[in-house]
């Protein structure tokens, strides 16, 4: 799958807040809206915001959160 956002130097792992900050910054630098990311990843607004803040509460479980991160990164 094609990467939506390139985040050099940031590897997916357990530091989700740092990764989320990097995703949001990269998205904003590319001029992408939250809606564009939602459409590309087929996720809700709450889920994309959760990815960008490192909060998995909008997902059914940690594995769903991690898989969504993998698709975003």
C-alpha positions as a Python dict, from the first residue, in 0.01 Angstrom:
ca = {
    (1, 'X'): (0, 0, 0),
    (2, 'X'): (122, 348, -84),
    (3, 'X'): (227, 558, 214),
    (4, 'X'): (1, 856, 275),
    (5, 'X'): (249, 1049, 490),
    (6, 'X'): (627, 1015, 499),
    (7, 'X'): (763, 1049, 851),
    (8, 'X'): (1140, 1000, 826),
    (9, 'X'): (1309, 902, 1150),
    (10, 'X'): (985, 798, 1320),
    (11, 'X'): (917, 427, 1340),
    (12, 'X'): (582, 282, 1445),
    (13, 'X'): (609, 144, 1796),
    (14, 'X'): (483, 206, 2142),
    (15, 'X'): (542, 584, 2156),
    (16, 'X'): (210, 666, 1993),
    (17, 'X'): (188, 1028, 2106),
    (18, 'X'): (521, 1113, 1939),
    (19, 'X'): (424, 926, 1624),
    (20, 'X'): (83, 1099, 1619),
    (21, 'X'): (250, 1440, 1647),
    (22, 'X'): (477, 1351, 1355),
    (23, 'X'): (180, 1234, 1146),
    (24, 'X'): (-18, 1551, 1213),
    (25, 'X'): (282, 1773, 1138),
    (26, 'X'): (357, 1588, 814),
    (27, 'X'): (-9, 1603, 709),
    (28, 'X'): (-26, 1976, 774),
    (29, 'X'): (303, 2041, 591),
    (30, 'X'): (163, 1859, 287),
    (31, 'X'): (-155, 2064, 304),
    (32, 'X'): (-377, 1758, 355),
    (33, 'X'): (-703, 1796, 542),
    (34, 'X'): (-834, 1556, 803),
    (35, 'X'): (-1114, 1475, 558),
    (36, 'X'): (-860, 1371, 291),
    (37, 'X'): (-690, 1135, 536),
    (38, 'X'): (-1027, 997, 649),
    (39, 'X'): (-1126, 925, 292),
    (40, 'X'): (-794, 764, 202),
    (41, 'X'): (-782, 542, 511),
    (42, 'X'): (-1158, 481, 534),
    (43, 'X'): (-1161, 592, 898),
    (44, 'X'): (-1387, 821, 1098),
    (45, 'X'): (-1294, 1169, 1214),
    (46, 'X'): (-1255, 1041, 1571),
    (47, 'X'): (-1024, 763, 1456),
    (48, 'X'): (-796, 992, 1254),
    (49, 'X'): (-784, 1239, 1543),
    (50, 'X'): (-701, 946, 1771),
    (51, 'X'): (-414, 841, 1547),
    (52, 'X'): (-277, 1194, 1546),
    (53, 'X'): (-299, 1224, 1926),
    (54, 'X'): (-185, 873, 2012),
    (55, 'X'): (-523, 782, 2164),
    (56, 'X'): (-666, 441, 2076),
    (57, 'X'): (-1006, 500, 2242),
    (58, 'X'): (-1189, 537, 1906),
    (59, 'X'): (-1080, 188, 1799),
    (60, 'X'): (-1218, -152, 1900),
    (61, 'X'): (-884, -254, 2047),
    (62, 'X'): (-511, -190, 2040),
    (63, 'X'): (-452, -411, 1737),
    (64, 'X'): (-705, -213, 1529),
    (65, 'X'): (-529, 107, 1637),
    (66, 'X'): (-188, -33, 1542),
    (67, 'X'): (-312, -152, 1202),
    (68, 'X'): (-459, 192, 1130),
    (69, 'X'): (-124, 348, 1225),
    (70, 'X'): (53, 115, 985),
    (71, 'X'): (-181, 225, 706),
    (72, 'X'): (-132, 595, 787),
    (73, 'X'): (248, 580, 816),
}
